[in-house]
Amino acid sequence: MTTIVRNLQLLRDRITTACFAAGRDPASVRLLAVSKTFPAEAVIDAMADGQRAFGENYIAEGVEKILALRAWQDGKDPEEAQAAAASPLEWHCIGPVQSNKTRLVAEHFDWVQSVDRLKIAQRLNEQRPPHLPPLQICLQVNVDGGANKSGLAPADVLALARELVQLPRLRLRGLMAIPEPAPDFVAACAVHARTKALFDEVNAAGDLPVAMDTLSMGMTADLEAAIQAGSTMVRVGTAIFGAR
Ligand SMILES: *Cc1c(COP(=O)(O)O)cnc(C)c1O
């Protein structure tokens, strides 16, 4: 067993334990494996444990890995290739997207969790190739108001959500947040609970055609608090692949 597979198994136990502590069904929390800075071989190791969803921060690096993995899968014998096609990889862009990178993102990723401006959403919508399914979108929220951080102010989320659902090549799935590290579990729960409250508020406003189903929060250091607060997707790098 590789270190990555062992790490994934320990991590899944950690997620399950956190779900039980929070009185939640472990099936209600998805794991996004954040493979940024690690090579395609690390992704292949994680696939051996059934992991399919991967997150990348840096667009050029992410696209290179997506293409490397596709070539690797295409090079396999037909039976294995068929098995791979039956449960395809799912690539999430979780880093900042500049205007000049939207085409690469729209052409290669399945999800973008870091949308915080209408202009970027419009470009992704225009550039999403017609043969691909709509791009799955989370709005990034700057929940704790860090001055130099990406993400929408909580008060602006509903307005952008209303605009985004008008764009036919995008599908609004939820919210994503990266709060500052908190001093302890209680403080971490409190900040994640604010994102959860915002998520519920936007859904309750009732003017989205389909309710959001994804609340992406929690990383290696704070996933228990995020699950306690209602996260449906934790994004974990270090605990799977090691220190960067
Ligand atoms: C790097 C990164 C992660 C993973 O962080 P770890 O602490 O390594 O688990 C999650 N989300 C985002 C947006 C990141 O940039």
The ligand as a MOL file (V3000), in Angstrom:
LIG
                    3D

  0  0  0     0  0            999 V3000
M  V30 BEGIN CTAB
M  V30 COUNTS 15 15 0 0 0
M  V30 BEGIN ATOM
M  V30 1 C -4.1940 24.2760 -0.7380 0
M  V30 2 C -5.6540 24.4050 -0.5750 0
M  V30 3 C -6.4000 23.4610 0.1410 0
M  V30 4 C -5.7820 22.2710 0.8580 0
M  V30 5 O -5.1150 22.7110 2.0070 0
M  V30 6 P -4.4350 21.6630 3.0350 0
M  V30 7 O -4.2250 22.4910 4.2430 0
M  V30 8 O -3.1610 21.2130 2.3960 0
M  V30 9 O -5.3790 20.5540 3.2570 0
M  V30 10 C -7.7840 23.6080 0.1890 0
M  V30 11 N -8.4030 24.6470 -0.4170 0
M  V30 12 C -7.7250 25.5720 -1.1130 0
M  V30 13 C -8.4680 26.6800 -1.7720 0
M  V30 14 C -6.3370 25.4990 -1.1950 0
M  V30 15 O -5.6780 26.4590 -1.8550 0
M  V30 END ATOM
M  V30 BEGIN BOND
M  V30 1 1 1 2
M  V30 2 1 2 3
M  V30 3 2 2 14
M  V30 4 1 3 4
M  V30 5 2 3 10
M  V30 6 1 4 5
M  V30 7 1 5 6
M  V30 8 2 6 7
M  V30 9 1 6 8
M  V30 10 1 6 9
M  V30 11 1 10 11
M  V30 12 2 11 12
M  V30 13 1 12 13
M  V30 14 1 12 14
M  V30 15 1 14 15
M  V30 END BOND
M  V30 END CTAB
M  END
